[in-house]
């Protein structure tokens, strides 16, 4: 919020140039032990509550998620699943399921996995003169990731 307040004086054209991305980890059965959801007609069996990323990616552009589009289902406990998505003014990426790194000790999401997602999906939302925003998650600050951005966009 501090960043937004710092730049709130900027013209609309500045804000239209921004693209944001984020990850969302969802653990089946956590928080609502007996239920999950199907969101916007898309079966997301790992969801136990609607996620902002799922809402963004599963509804047609410019349309709000209708309450009738959420169907409660029975959920079972399992391992967490990570999702990634990006959005900006009038544009959004697909909702991407991030698979764990099979070469990593705990088989979690690593810089290698994150770079694969960025390489495949960033070109769909980035064009000339776009500002790409991320939060300060440790994976975003990994040397491999920062190097990726410097090599591509200097």
Residue pairs with C-beta under 8 A, 6 or more apart in sequence:
7 14
15 89
16 88
16 89
16 90
17 88
17 129
17 130
17 131
18 88
18 89
18 130
18 131
18 133
19 86
19 87
19 88
19 91
19 125
19 126
19 130
19 131
19 132
19 133
20 86
20 87
20 88
20 133
20 134
21 84
21 85
21 86
21 87
21 93
21 132
21 133
21 134
22 53
22 84
22 85
22 86
22 134
22 135
23 82
23 83
23 84
23 98
23 109
23 137
23 139
24 51
24 52
24 53
24 54
24 82
24 83
24 84
24 85
25 80
25 81
25 82
25 83
26 46
26 47
26 48
26 51
26 80
26 81
26 82
26 83
27 46
27 48
27 77
27 78
27 79
27 80
27 81
28 36
28 45
28 46
28 47
28 48
28 75
28 76
28 77
28 78
28 79
28 81
29 36
29 48
29 75
29 76
29 77
29 78
30 48
30 77
31 48
31 49
32 48
32 49
32 75
33 75
33 77
34 74
34 75
35 48
35 72
35 73
35 74
35 75
36 44
36 45
36 46
36 47
36 48
36 72
36 73
36 74
36 75
37 44
37 47
37 48
37 49
37 50
37 70
37 71
37 72
37 73
38 44
38 70
38 71
38 73
39 47
39 50
39 51
39 54
39 55
39 58
39 65
39 69
39 70
40 54
40 55
40 58
40 59
40 65
40 69
40 70
41 58
41 69
42 54
42 58
44 54
44 58
45 73
45 75
46 78
46 81
47 54
47 75
48 75
50 65
50 70
51 83
53 83
53 84
53 85
53 95
54 83
54 95
55 65
56 85
56 87
56 92
56 95
57 85
57 92
57 93
57 94
57 95
58 65
58 95
59 65
59 69
61 90
61 92
81 97
81 98
82 97
82 98
82 109
83 95
83 96
83 97
83 98
84 93
84 95
84 96
84 98
84 114
84 117
84 121
85 92
85 93
85 94
85 95
85 96
86 92
86 93
86 121
86 122
86 125
87 93
87 125
88 125
88 130
91 125
92 125
93 121
93 124
93 125
94 121
94 124
96 117
96 121
98 109
98 113
98 114
98 117
99 113
100 106
100 107
100 108
100 109
100 113
101 107
101 108
101 109
101 110
101 112
101 113
103 112
104 110
104 112
109 139
110 139
111 139
111 142
111 143
111 144
111 145
112 144
114 139
114 140
114 142
114 145
115 144
115 145
115 148
118 145
118 148
119 148
122 132
126 132
132 149
132 153
134 140
139 145
